Each structure stands twice: as C-alpha cells, then as structure tokens.
Amino acid sequence: MILEALGAVLIGFAIALSATRWLPDRFPARTLTLATGPVAALLGALLTRSILGPGHPVQVTVAAIAVGAALLSVLARPPRRRLRRPAPTLKGHRTA
C-alpha cells in the first residue's frame, strides 16, 4: 500500500513536471500545477485501490495516471494568440 501510494505521487509529479515543461504558456501557475499532479494521482490510486481491493497494482497505476492527467487538464488554459488584429470596419455602416 505504501509503495503504491509513493509510486502514485511520483507519477503525478512526473506528469505535472512534464506538463509545465512542454506547455508552459498553458500552465502559468507552476506551483499549483506541481501540487495538483501528485495529489490527483494519489487520489486516483487510493480510490481505485478502495474499489478493487489489494492485488491489482497495474490497474491502480493506470488509474493514477488517468486521474492525474484529467485533473491537470482542468488547470490548462487555452493558448494565447500572439497576433491580434483589430476587426475591419464595415464600409457604409453607421456606428453609434
């Protein structure tokens, strides 16, 4: 149980670290991302272990990865547009 929990925390930290490294503009709050990953993976592992019971380490690991990635995706922001152009004005259209 302790090794599964520690493994889930390490997996969550690895997912969070890779998310902040590969997509830094989508995860601006690095500390929040690095804290959410391990907690989410641990939650997924503990929830799966409580449902399936002991003796299913592969399923617990897969659930830790899935829940960690899913909860990190909640923190992701859409990419910023670098190039912004003003909208063209309509000719012959009156504006108030």
C-alpha atoms as one frame of an Amber mdcrd trajectory, in Angstrom:
protein
   0.000   0.000   0.000   2.782   2.422   0.902   4.711   1.647  -2.290   1.609
   2.117  -4.432   0.931   5.485  -2.797   4.533   6.594  -3.199   4.536   5.434
  -6.811   1.336   7.345  -7.493   2.810  10.526  -6.018   5.938  10.143  -8.148
   3.841   9.502 -11.261   1.718  12.570 -10.549   4.792  14.714 -10.028   6.284
  13.456 -13.297   3.056  14.253 -15.166   2.888  17.739 -13.645   6.544  18.449
 -14.315   6.245  17.367 -17.935   3.091  19.467 -18.363   4.804  22.602 -17.092
   7.884  21.884 -19.183   6.171  21.155 -22.515   3.266  23.614 -22.223   4.466
  26.494 -20.027   2.045  29.000 -21.574  -0.967  26.816 -20.759   0.048  26.223
 -17.131   1.089  29.666 -15.848   0.845  28.805 -12.133   3.743  26.342 -11.855
   3.418  25.740  -8.106  -0.288  24.982  -8.413   0.384  22.558 -11.246   3.206
  20.820  -9.378   0.982  20.457  -6.316  -2.104  19.254  -8.188  -0.386  16.446
 -10.102   0.747  14.314  -7.141  -2.448  14.918  -5.182  -4.623  13.963  -8.158
  -2.619  10.816  -8.891  -2.714   9.793  -5.229  -6.471  10.353  -5.161  -6.903
   8.199  -8.265  -4.725   5.429  -6.857  -6.426   5.372  -3.466  -9.889   5.460
  -4.990  -9.066   2.604  -7.348  -7.487   0.551  -4.585 -10.507   1.027  -2.352
 -12.818  -0.109  -5.156 -10.787  -3.055  -6.487  -9.026  -4.100  -3.305  -5.425
  -5.258  -2.934  -3.694  -7.250  -5.625  -4.289  -5.008  -8.655  -1.141  -2.855
  -8.958  -1.386  -2.370 -12.733  -4.949  -1.075 -12.580  -4.073   1.215  -9.681
  -1.151   2.664 -11.634  -3.252   3.195 -14.752  -5.941   4.931 -12.697  -3.325
   7.142 -11.031  -2.062   8.242 -14.452  -5.571   8.812 -15.801  -6.881  10.805
 -12.843  -3.664  12.808 -12.581  -3.795  13.780 -16.248  -7.527  14.508 -16.124
  -7.301  16.830 -13.145  -4.259  18.592 -14.594  -6.200  19.212 -17.786  -8.690
  21.212 -15.729  -5.918  23.703 -14.954  -4.895  24.132 -18.599  -5.750  27.417
 -20.240  -6.317  27.926 -23.949  -3.256  29.114 -25.861  -2.769  32.835 -26.133
  -2.939  34.380 -29.530   0.217  36.301 -30.229  -1.048  38.201 -33.231  -4.157
  40.278 -32.649  -5.525  42.449 -35.375  -8.441  44.820 -34.980 -11.592  43.842
 -36.799 -12.037  45.619 -40.121 -14.646  48.357 -40.180 -17.660  47.913 -42.404
 -17.922  50.491 -45.155 -21.164  52.374 -45.230 -22.161  51.120 -41.789 -23.122
  53.656 -39.158 -21.800  53.190 -35.676 -23.494  54.723 -32.691
